[in-house]
Amino acid sequence: MSTTITTVDARGQSCPGPLVSLARAFKEAPEGATFELLATDPGSRSDVPSWAELSRNELVSAEALEDGSFRYVVRKVA
């Protein structure tokens, strides 16, 4: 069984843009939905993991990409 991942492209947005974009996508999504957040804001490195923990969702992965942007995969649990 494959998992569908929805991309939220927040590259070019400054804080708190990437987190707001991700939270908006989560709002209507069913439990188990998985999202990929792409961001260039360096603040997302601390914001996204903190938000995932506070909102009781699962941060599946976080990585810095070669182009200087960041990629996060988050699964909706709550």
C-alpha positions, 0 to 999 in steps of 0.5 A, spaced: 500 500 500 502 506 497 502 513 501 499 519 498 503 525 500 501 532 498 506 537 497 505 544 500 510 549 497 512 554 501 519 556 498 520 564 498 515 565 504 518 568 511 516 566 518 511 564 519 508 563 512 511 556 511 507 554 518 501 557 516 501 554 510 502 547 513 497 548 518 492 550 513 493 544 509 492 540 515 485 543 518 481 539 513 485 533 512 483 526 514 487 523 520 493 519 517 494 524 511 501 525 509 504 532 507 511 534 504 513 541 506 518 545 502 521 551 505 526 556 504 525 560 511 531 558 516 526 558 522 522 552 519 528 548 522 525 549 529 518 551 527 516 545 524 518 540 529 515 544 535 509 545 531 508 537 530 510 536 537 505 541 540 499 539 535 501 532 536 502 530 529 508 526 527 514 529 524 516 523 519 522 526 516 526 533 516 532 534 511 536 540 508 536 540 501 542 541 496 539 547 493 539 550 501 531 549 502 528 544 507 523 538 506 519 536 512 514 530 511 509 530 517 503 525 518 496 528 521 495 524 527 491 528 531 
